[in-house]
Amino acid sequence: MSESADSAFFRLDGELVVGHDAARGPWSADACHAGPVTAVLARALEQALPGKQLARVTVTFQRPVPMAGFRVEATPERDGRNVAIAQAKLMASDGKICARASGLFIAAADHGALPTSSLPGPDFAEAAAGPFPVERAVHGLPFFSSGIEVAYPPGETPDPGPTTIWMRTLPIVDGERPSPFQALCPLADCGNGVSRNSTFAEATFVNPDLTIGIFRLPESEWLASAARSFWEPTGIGLSQAQLYDTEGAIGFALQMLIVQPVGN
């Protein structure tokens, strides 16, 4: 991580969640990066159904999430024996809804020697520290990159194209240890930037949503994303990422993309 004084992405101020510098996105000085925001939504979903294992989160971003503060409300929708569902909404201080999230919980149990699929992850032991692909923000202020550490497996670079990256981040909220799912969210939202198909000077590629699905809880601080982006001349794109901890594959992340040439 850079020389940031932040101890987490956010702090709590009563009912408000307020962003530290590391929560800021690269495009607006006043708006949060969607990765840490997704983690706060996952936190609220987990609090709505304690004791359940969160397996999938889908977030739809309706407007920029203010650094100055927002509130999150989550409610259980179904609490079954094997499957549970919760919904969450994120609101600015004026009450306007900025994002909505749906969480799917699946009961975990020990079923003995079920056949499993094993997919080894990228090489962490030989990974080398490197820059986050978005090194500078357009507003010139500290942003998301100040709250993360990045490493690249052999042969990988921050250049455009399909890319695999390791990342370790700050905690999500001051004074709290994030759950494994929460800790994964900042990385999961980086697929579109990590695997962009051109430079940042040529195109923008904003994701209006994010889906994270996991079949195993991550167990390590360092987490990896092997991401690839698909862009079409229509301006519709998609980023797909396989997610890993240091033991192997854990799940996936999917982002729809709005792709536009710079200047449009």
GIMOHU-V257731 format. One line per field, one symbol per residue. ss: DSSP state (H for helix, E for strand, C for the rest). A space follows every 10 residues. Layout:
BEGIN
ss = ???
END
This chain:
BEGIN
ss = CCCCCCCEEE EEECCEEEEC HHHECCCCCC EECHHHHHHH HHHHHHHHCC CCCEEEEEEE ECCCCECCCE EEEEEEEEEC CCEEEEEEEE EECCCCEEEE EEEEEECCCC CCCCCCCCCC CCCCCCCEEC CCCCCCCCCC CCCHHHHEEE EECCCCCCCC CCEEEEEEEC EEECCCCCCH HHHHHHHHCC HHHHCCCCCC CCEEEECCEE EEEECCCCCC CCEEEEEEEE ECCCCEEEEE EEEEECCEEE EEEEEEEEEE ECCC
END
